[in-house]
Structures are given as C-alpha cells and as structure tokens.
C-alpha cells in the first residue's frame, strides 16, 4: 500500500524488538518456517527475532510484512545487525546472509563475499553493512529503486542439508555523523580533546582517548 507517495524517516529504534508478528518468514521450497520473539537469547533490548525453519533452500525474513514502510534512508550510512545461529549441518551456503532493500519495482542487494554467517554458529556476531557496499559486502541492484524510497527489508539465508535456527537482534539503520551542540562555538586555532568509540565488525569496541581536534578556517 502506498501512503500517497510520502516517505518517512527510518525508525530510530531497532527493527527486531518484540515485533515478530510484523515480520514474515518464507522458504523458497515452502518448508515450514516461522518467526517468534525470544526473550531468552537476546543481545540488545528485551527480545530478539527467532527464525526456525526446516528448509534447505533460500529462507527469507521480511519487514514489514505489509511492504509499505516508505522509508527515506538516503542519508543512512550502514545497516547494523547481530546474528546467532544454530546450524547442525555443514554450514550456510550461497554467501549467506544477503540483505535486500526493496520496493515493488526493484531492490538493492548486499551479499557477503563468503560464508560469514558461519562465524555466528553458536555465538553472537555483529555485522556492519555499508549502504555504499565494500569489498566484504558486494552491492548490486535489480530494477528501479532508490534509497530515498524503500518499502521493506529482507534478510536471506541458505544452508547445506536442511533446517536451522537463526536469531536476529539489534537490526538498525545507522549514520556515521558527529553531532555538535549548537551551543558550542569553536575558536579557530584552538584544540579540543575528543573521545572516539567505534563498534567493530566482531562486536567488540575500539576507543581512543586524548584525540586532539584542531579548528581551522576553511576556504582559505
């Protein structure tokens, strides 16, 4: 459903917080697949989204199931997401996972350069997927689509043999932007101390103290 062509800002909160009923799971071979909120295995917030499937083919998780989000994510820098898998088979295949940002006229796809989801088998792993794509996450496009108008997001996975369980948590649209208070008036030539903190691909954090920021004039 198109809300008169209007777009909205993407949610500031995660997309996997006690809302499994708003998602849809589907396997390409129509094997039993379902989603539920799990409050026992959680990485962020109060609940994760748990996918249980008997499939051995492409399994899709879609949000929102109504396909009418109308998000404008043109100023979003990356997708952040945590995965935890229980896969008793040889592992995942077809470079799982791959992510699609979709409309009815096409989609933008981000696919890993290897079986990165196997690293989440039995443990939580954090993935940072830049919307511009990079050497780890290959970006491609099918049809006509713009980040200024995205109606739903899909997470696709595929396994050897059949059946696995996947927990997804902390799924967010993120920006790489420093925000400076409008009350702050920097002085040209002055130096200011900064504290820098970054969440890494493996879920750890890196930080640096005593970083100096020097204010210099521009356009001169």
C-alpha positions as CSV (number, residue, x, y, z in Angstrom):
1,X,0.0,0.0,0.0
2,X,1.4,3.4,-1.0
3,X,0.7,6.2,1.5
4,X,0.1,8.8,-1.2
5,X,3.8,8.7,-2.2
6,X,5.0,10.1,1.1
7,X,8.2,8.9,2.7
8,X,9.2,8.8,6.3
9,X,12.4,8.8,8.3
10,X,13.6,5.2,9.1
11,X,12.9,4.1,12.7
12,X,15.4,5.3,15.2
13,X,15.0,2.1,17.3
14,X,15.9,-1.4,16.2
15,X,13.6,-3.3,13.9
16,X,13.8,-6.6,15.9
17,X,12.3,-5.6,19.3
18,X,9.2,-7.7,20.3
19,X,7.6,-7.3,16.9
20,X,7.9,-10.8,15.2
21,X,4.2,-10.5,14.3
22,X,5.1,-7.7,11.9
23,X,7.7,-9.8,10.1
24,X,7.1,-12.6,7.6
25,X,9.2,-15.7,7.0
26,X,9.1,-17.7,3.8
27,X,11.2,-20.5,2.4
28,X,11.5,-20.9,-1.4
29,X,10.7,-24.6,-1.1
30,X,7.7,-23.8,1.1
31,X,9.2,-25.7,4.0
32,X,7.9,-24.9,7.5
33,X,9.4,-21.6,8.6
34,X,8.3,-19.3,11.4
35,X,9.3,-16.3,13.4
36,X,8.8,-15.6,17.1
37,X,10.0,-13.1,19.8
38,X,12.7,-14.7,22.0
39,X,13.3,-13.1,25.4
40,X,15.9,-15.8,26.5
41,X,18.5,-15.3,23.8
42,X,19.0,-11.6,23.5
43,X,21.8,-9.3,22.5
44,X,20.2,-5.9,22.7
45,X,16.9,-4.7,24.2
46,X,14.3,-7.1,25.6
47,X,13.8,-9.6,22.8
48,X,15.4,-10.9,19.6
49,X,13.6,-12.3,16.5
50,X,14.0,-16.0,16.2
51,X,13.7,-17.8,12.8
52,X,13.0,-21.5,12.9
53,X,13.0,-23.4,9.5
54,X,13.1,-26.9,8.1
55,X,14.2,-25.6,4.7
56,X,17.4,-26.4,2.8
57,X,16.9,-23.5,0.4
58,X,16.6,-19.8,0.4
59,X,14.8,-18.6,3.5
60,X,13.6,-15.0,3.7
61,X,12.8,-12.8,6.6
62,X,10.8,-9.7,5.6
63,X,10.0,-6.5,7.5
64,X,7.4,-5.1,7.5
65,X,5.3,-7.9,6.1
66,X,2.9,-5.2,4.8
67,X,5.6,-3.9,2.5
68,X,4.7,-0.3,3.0
69,X,7.4,1.3,5.1
70,X,8.1,4.1,2.7
71,X,11.4,4.8,4.3
72,X,13.8,7.5,3.1
73,X,17.2,6.1,4.1
74,X,19.2,8.2,1.6
75,X,21.3,9.7,4.5
76,X,21.8,6.3,6.3
77,X,25.4,5.0,6.2
78,X,25.1,1.4,7.1
79,X,22.9,-1.4,8.5
80,X,24.0,-2.9,11.8
81,X,22.7,-6.3,12.9
82,X,23.6,-9.1,15.4
83,X,23.2,-12.8,14.4
84,X,23.3,-16.0,16.4
85,X,22.8,-19.3,14.6
86,X,22.3,-23.0,15.5
87,X,23.1,-24.9,12.3
88,X,23.7,-28.6,12.7
89,X,24.6,-29.1,9.1
90,X,27.8,-28.5,7.1
91,X,27.1,-24.8,7.4
92,X,25.5,-22.0,5.5
93,X,26.0,-21.5,1.8
94,X,25.5,-19.1,-1.2
95,X,27.3,-16.4,0.7
96,X,24.8,-16.1,3.5
97,X,23.4,-13.7,4.6
98,X,22.3,-11.4,1.8
99,X,20.2,-8.3,2.5
100,X,17.7,-6.6,0.2
101,X,16.2,-3.2,0.4
102,X,13.1,-3.5,-1.7
103,X,10.3,-1.8,-3.4
104,X,7.7,-3.2,-5.8
105,X,9.8,-2.1,-8.7
106,X,13.2,-3.5,-7.6
107,X,15.7,-3.9,-4.9
108,X,19.3,-3.2,-3.8
109,X,21.1,-6.2,-2.6
110,X,24.1,-6.6,-0.3
111,X,25.8,-10.0,-0.3
112,X,28.8,-11.2,1.7
113,X,32.0,-12.2,-0.1
114,X,32.0,-15.6,1.7
115,X,30.2,-17.7,4.3
116,X,30.4,-15.0,7.0
117,X,27.3,-16.3,8.8
118,X,29.1,-19.5,9.8
119,X,31.1,-17.3,12.3
120,X,27.8,-16.8,14.1
121,X,27.1,-20.5,14.6
122,X,26.9,-20.9,18.4
123,X,27.8,-17.3,19.2
124,X,26.6,-13.7,18.6
125,X,28.3,-11.9,15.8
126,X,27.9,-8.3,14.7
127,X,27.8,-7.2,11.1
128,X,28.2,-3.7,9.8
129,X,26.9,-3.4,6.2
130,X,27.7,-0.1,4.4
131,X,24.9,1.0,2.1
132,X,27.5,2.1,-0.5
133,X,28.9,-1.5,-0.5
134,X,32.5,-2.6,0.0
135,X,34.9,-5.5,-0.5
136,X,33.1,-7.6,2.1
137,X,29.5,-6.6,1.2
138,X,29.0,-6.5,-2.6
139,X,26.2,-4.2,-3.7
140,X,24.0,-4.8,-6.7
141,X,20.7,-3.6,-8.0
142,X,17.8,-5.1,-9.8
143,X,15.1,-2.9,-11.4
144,X,14.4,0.7,-10.4
145,X,14.9,1.6,-6.8
146,X,16.3,4.4,-4.7
147,X,17.4,4.6,-1.1
148,X,15.1,7.6,-0.9
149,X,12.1,5.2,-1.1
150,X,12.4,1.8,0.5
151,X,9.3,-0.2,1.4
152,X,10.8,-3.2,3.2
153,X,14.0,-5.0,4.2
154,X,14.7,-8.7,3.6
155,X,17.3,-11.0,5.2
156,X,18.1,-14.1,3.2
157,X,19.9,-17.2,4.3
158,X,20.6,-20.7,2.8
159,X,22.1,-23.8,4.4
160,X,23.6,-27.1,3.3
161,X,21.2,-30.0,4.1
162,X,18.0,-28.9,5.8
163,X,16.9,-27.0,8.9
164,X,18.5,-24.3,11.2
165,X,17.6,-21.7,13.7
166,X,18.7,-18.1,13.5
167,X,18.3,-15.3,16.0
168,X,18.4,-11.7,14.7
169,X,18.8,-8.7,17.1
170,X,19.7,-5.1,17.1
171,X,18.8,-4.6,13.4
172,X,19.2,-0.8,12.8
173,X,19.7,1.8,10.2
174,X,22.8,3.8,11.3
175,X,24.5,7.0,10.5
176,X,28.2,8.0,10.8
177,X,27.6,11.5,12.0
178,X,29.1,13.6,14.8
179,X,26.6,15.8,16.4
180,X,27.9,19.1,17.9
181,X,25.7,21.1,20.2
182,X,24.5,24.4,18.7
183,X,25.7,26.0,22.0
184,X,29.3,25.1,21.2
185,X,31.2,27.9,19.5
186,X,34.6,26.6,18.4
187,X,37.5,29.1,18.2
188,X,39.8,29.0,15.1
189,X,43.2,27.8,16.0
190,X,42.1,26.1,19.3
191,X,42.4,22.4,20.1
192,X,39.8,20.3,21.8
193,X,40.1,16.9,23.3
194,X,37.9,14.1,21.9
195,X,36.9,10.6,22.9
196,X,36.4,8.3,20.0
197,X,34.5,5.0,20.2
198,X,33.6,2.6,17.4
199,X,31.8,-0.7,17.4
200,X,33.8,-3.2,15.3
201,X,32.7,-5.9,12.9
202,X,33.2,-8.6,15.5
203,X,31.1,-6.9,18.1
204,X,34.0,-5.6,20.2
205,X,34.6,-1.9,20.6
206,X,37.7,0.2,19.9
207,X,38.3,3.5,21.6
208,X,40.9,6.3,21.6
209,X,41.4,8.9,24.2
210,X,43.3,12.2,24.1
211,X,42.5,12.7,20.4
212,X,43.0,16.3,19.5
213,X,40.6,18.3,17.3
214,X,42.1,21.5,15.9
215,X,39.7,24.1,14.4
216,X,41.0,25.6,11.2
217,X,39.4,28.1,8.8
218,X,38.1,26.6,5.5
219,X,38.1,28.1,2.0
220,X,41.3,30.0,2.6
